[in-house]
Each structure stands twice: as structure tokens, then as C-alpha cells.
Amino acid sequence: MIKIALSSRPHLFVWYRVAPLMLTAFFGVCAWIYSFAPAPLLSWMYPLEFEDYIAAASSRYDVDPFLVAAVIEAESNWDASAESGRGAQGLMQVMPTTAHDMVELGFVDGEAFSPDSLFDPRTNIEYGCAYLSYLLDYFDGSLERAIAAYNGGMGNVDDWSDDGTALHNAITFPETQAYLIRVTNAHMRYRELYGEHFVPVGSSSDEPVS
């Protein structure tokens, strides 16, 4: 009896050590697929809705429509009724205070798009595009900084940018680090999957994106 018990113990220890490695490998494979798999295989992860609203608002504010779609995917997963614990609302999770700021700054016509109607998809996309445009202007066109600021705040991005290292490494909020990766990947995927759906920003041509 003693010999049997002792001989069985090494097997338990083997599984104890192998299980975490297998789990790590599994998540590693999932991360690789998410980042590098051909876009058509992941199309179910990147739906596209409200195309007319995105096209109109992104054109008005000179924002890449594929970036808008990526932000919507990351912020609400296309749920127009989404509301965060901090009070961010709608598709692009716009804060009511941010919407009112966009009106006061003259970015959005508050009579045409009420800042109190952020659960309306058209209105929400309007304010989300306006805010993205504002952030891109503030950060001199830096897409990376604008994306990080949409989640982590402008002041924090200013502090991280002054760190002297790459922005992703300087970010001190794990949520914002993950958000930057998610939006950047989604931006690429939306371009690959829906390149023919939108006209390039700033183009007067009627030809679709190739």
C-alpha cells in the first residue's frame, strides 16, 4: 500500500505543473489568432452597423470611418443601449459632459443633435466622431494618442507622452493598454473586411476604398 501511494504521487505533480503551461499555451494561441489570423475568419467578431450614420459623421469631422467602427466595437460591441458604471452612454460610450463640451466648443450643433439623446445611434455617432476629431487635433494627428485618450483621458496621455518611452509601455492603466491594442487591431480588421464600404476621408472621389 505504501509503495502504490508513493508511486502515484509523481503523476499528480506532473499534472500540477503541466496544467498551467497548457492554459498559457491556449491563451497564447488565442492571442495569435486574434492578432494574425486572416480577417475573413474573424468577421463574426467585427460586425458593421449604422453605416450611413458613420459615413456622414466621419466625413463631417474628417475622421477615418474604420476607426469609428473600431471604437464602437471596443466601447459597446454595437449595443446602442449600453451604459457604463461611470455614465458613458450609447454606441461610442460618450459621457454627457463630453457631449455638452462639444456643443459649447462649437463642434456639434446642439439643436440638430441633442447632447441629452446619446442613446440615439445617429446622435451618439455624431458626438463620438466630434470627440475623436477633437482628440486627433489636440494630439497633432497621432492616432495612437487619440485612441489612448478616448479611454484614459487627455491629461493622462500628456503625462505618459512626456515619459520619453513608447506610449504603450508608458501607459500605467492596464485597461487603457488593452484598449489601445483592441482598437488598433479592430481598426485594421475593419479596413480589411469592409474596405469597399466607405470613401476615404478627405477624398472627393466616388470610388470606394480599395
Residue pairs with C-beta under 8 A, 6 or more apart in sequence:
33 41
33 42
34 42
34 185
35 185
39 46
39 189
39 192
39 193
40 193
42 189
43 193
45 189
46 69
46 73
46 186
46 189
46 190
46 193
47 73
47 78
48 69
48 190
48 193
48 194
48 197
49 78
50 91
50 121
50 122
50 125
51 197
51 198
53 121
53 122
53 125
53 126
54 65
54 68
54 69
54 125
54 129
54 198
55 65
55 198
55 199
57 63
57 68
57 122
57 125
57 126
57 128
57 129
57 130
58 64
58 65
58 67
58 68
58 129
58 198
58 201
59 65
59 199
59 201
60 126
60 129
61 107
61 129
61 130
61 132
61 133
62 133
62 201
62 202
63 129
63 132
63 133
63 136
63 201
64 187
64 201
65 197
65 198
65 201
66 187
66 190
66 191
66 194
66 198
67 132
67 143
67 147
67 183
67 187
68 92
68 125
68 128
68 129
68 132
69 186
69 190
69 194
70 183
70 184
70 186
70 187
70 189
70 190
71 92
71 128
71 132
71 147
71 150
71 183
72 78
72 91
72 92
72 125
72 128
73 186
73 190
74 179
74 182
74 183
74 186
75 82
75 88
75 91
75 92
75 93
76 82
76 90
76 91
76 92
76 93
78 91
79 91
80 90
80 91
80 119
80 120
80 121
80 124
81 90
81 119
82 89
82 90
82 91
82 93
83 89
83 90
84 93
86 95
87 95
87 96
88 94
88 95
89 95
89 96
89 118
89 119
89 124
90 118
90 119
90 120
90 121
90 123
90 124
91 121
91 124
91 125
91 128
92 124
92 125
92 127
92 128
92 131
94 118
94 124
94 127
94 128
94 131
96 115
96 116
96 118
98 127
98 131
99 108
99 115
99 118
99 127
100 115
102 108
102 115
102 127
102 130
102 131
102 134
103 109
103 110
103 115
105 134
107 130
107 131
107 133
107 134
108 115
108 126
108 127
108 130
113 122
113 123
113 126
113 127
114 123
115 127
117 123
118 124
118 127
131 150
132 146
132 150
135 145
135 146
135 149
135 150
135 154
136 142
136 143
136 146
138 146
138 149
138 154
139 145
139 146
139 149
139 157
144 167
144 168
144 180
144 184
145 157
145 161
145 167
147 179
147 180
147 183
147 184
148 157
148 160
148 167
148 171
148 176
148 179
148 180
149 156
149 157
150 179
150 183
151 173
151 175
151 176
151 179
151 180
152 171
152 173
152 175
152 176
152 179
156 172
156 173
156 176
157 167
160 167
160 170
160 171
160 172
161 167
161 170
163 170
164 170
167 180
168 177
168 180
168 181
171 177
171 180
191 209
195 208
195 209
195 210
196 208
196 209
196 210
197 208
197 209
198 208
198 209
199 205
199 206
199 207
199 208
199 209
200 209
